[in-house]
Amino acid sequence: MSRHHPPEDVLMAYAAGSLPEPHSLVVATHLSLCPACRQTMTGLDALGGAMLDDLSPTLMEADSLDRLMARLEEPAPPKAPPAPTDSVLPSPLRAYVGRGIENVAWKKLGRGIEEFRLPIPNTDGYTTRLVRVAAGRDIPSHSHDGDELTLVLAGGFTDGGENYRRGDVAGADPTVHHTPVADADGVCICLIVTEGKLRFSGPFGPLLSYFRG
């Protein structure tokens, strides 16, 4: 079971439909792995329903009932075939990746670090990527222009004295300067959403220029 969860305000924004798409993907994927947060979301949905009940009623258009009945008579769309199971990528994320983890086209960033950028437009300054780090390797020390949200999909990592495993969510803001280190017991795979650029310390060369792009 997850030990590190998205903040409650993030869950509330997700329930309200006001999160940016990359963050919504992180939350949806976390919810598929975390029964406790799914229960929290049930309570938030109920709260939202109660708030809707308190709204003043509005008049329906004259043809609203006719249009509704016409929709009910439309044939139901065919059911999509069930998605293949994947031990690493939960279904919300797999739908974006478009393939199983074994077929991801990783791009090497340096010794022991690879990434795959998800096809989500970077219109709001967010980059959404899968990152795979070899056992025991670290992501070089860096800070951030904006917020960063990380969800562990396989293995684990340690950062700031905290250990994160599958289903755990780690957050960082521009005040954080850190060096996450993958656990020694296996490859660590994460879904990471970053706002703006990463700022690496020291002369790490073209690799880090590419990674923070």
N, C-alpha and C positions, 0 to 999 in steps of 0.2 A: 504494500500500500504506500502511496506517495506520502512523503513527510513535508515536502515544500510545495506550497500551493500558490496560485495567483492571488494577489490581494483582493479583498472583498469588493473594492470599488471597480476593479477590472471585471469581476464576475457580474456586478450590477450593470456595467456598461455593455457587457456581452448580452445579458438578458434583455436590455433595452435596444439592442441592435445598433449601438453607437460606436463600437470599436472599429478601428481601421481593419481592412481585410487581413493583413498579415497577423495582427494580434488575435483576431477572431479565429484564425486557423490554429494558433498555438493553444487557445482556450478550448476549442472544440476537440483537439487531439488530446489535451490533458483530461478533459471530461470523459473521454472514452477509456481512460486508464485509471480514473480516480472515483470510486463510489462515493466518497465523502463529499466531493465537490458536486457530483451529480445530485446528491440529496440537497445540498445548499441551493443549487439551481432550481430544484422543485419548489423550494420555499420562496425564492425570488420570483418565479413565474406566478405562484399563487398571490404574492403581494402585488404584482403587476395587474393581475386579473381583478383584485379587489379595488385597485385604484381606478381601473376602467369602469367598474360598476358605479363608482361615485361621480362619473362624468355626466353632465346633463345630456339627455337624449336629443337627437337631431331628427328632423323630418326626413322620411325616405322619399325618393323620387317616385313619381306616379307609376313608372314602368319597372320598378325594382323587382317586384315579385315575379313578373313575367320573365325578366332576364334571368333570375335565379332558377326558375323552373326549366328554362331552356338549357341552362348549363347542366342541370341534373339529368337531362335526357341525352346528353352527349355521351358517346362510348368512352369507357375508361381507357387510358393509355396502357399499352402493354407493359407488363412488369419487367424491369431490368434484371438480367441474370445476376445472381449473387456474386459479389466481388471475391476473388481468390483471397484466402487468408494469408497473412504475412506476419511473421513473428516480430518484426521490427516496426513496420509502418501501420498504424491503426487506419481504419477506413477513411476518416476525414482527410488525413494527410496523403494517403495513397491516391486518392482521387486527384490531388494536385500534382503529385509526382508522375502519375500516369504509368507506373510500372512497379514491380516488386523491388525490394532493396537489392536483390542479387543482380538486377539489371540496370541499376543506376549508373549513369555515365559520369563517374567521379573525375574531377580535374585536380591534378596534383598542384599543391601550393608550396610544398617544401617537404623535407624529410618527415614522414609520419603524419602529414596533415593534408587532407583532401576536402573538396567542397563540391556541392551540386546546387546551383541557383534555381529556385523554383520560378515558374513562369507567372509571377505576379508583377504587374507593372509597378515601376518605382516612382509613381506619380506623387506620392506624399513623402518622398525622401527615405522610404524604408527599403532595406534589402532583406530578402527572405532566402535562407539557404539551409541545406543539410551540410553538416560538417562532420567528418570522420577523422578521429585522432587515434593514432596507434597507442597501445598500452604503455603507460608510463611517460608519454610525451606531454609537453606543455604547449599551450598557445602563448607565444611571446607576450611579454608584459605590455599592456595597452590601456588606454582610456577611451572615452567615447564623446562624440559631438552631441549625441542625444541618448535616449533610453535604449536598453538592450534587454531582450527577453529570450531566455534559453529553456528549452524543454528536452530532457534526456529521453532518448528512445532506446538506447542499448548501452550496456556497460555503465560507466559512471565517471565523475570527476570530482576533484576537491578544489575549493576556491574560498579564500578568506576563512579557513578553519571549518567550513561546512562541506559535508559530502553529499553529492546529489546522484541519485540512481534513477532507473527507468520510471517515468511518470512525474519526476520532480521538476519544478519550475524555479529558475534562478533569474533574478532581476538585477540590473545595474543601471546607474544614471551617470551623468557627466562628472560627478564627484568621485566616481570609483576608478581606481587604477589597480588592475589585477593581472594575475598570471594563472589561469585555470590549468590544472594538471590532470590528465586522464589517469584513472585508476590502473594499477599494475596487473589486474586480473583479466584484462581483455580490451578490445577495441571499444572506444566510446563514440557513439553516434548521437548527434543532437540536431534539433530544429532550432535555428537561431534567427531572430528578427532584430536588425539593428537600424536605428534611426541616424541618418547622417553617416559620417565616416568614423573609422577607428583610428586612433592616434597611437602608434607604436613607439616604444622607447628604443633609442639606439639605432645604429646603422644596419638595418636588416635588409636593405637592398630592394630589388624589383619584386621579390616575393611578397613582401608586406605591402608595397604600393598596390599590387594587384588585389591582395586580400581585402584591403580596406576600401577598395573601389566599389 
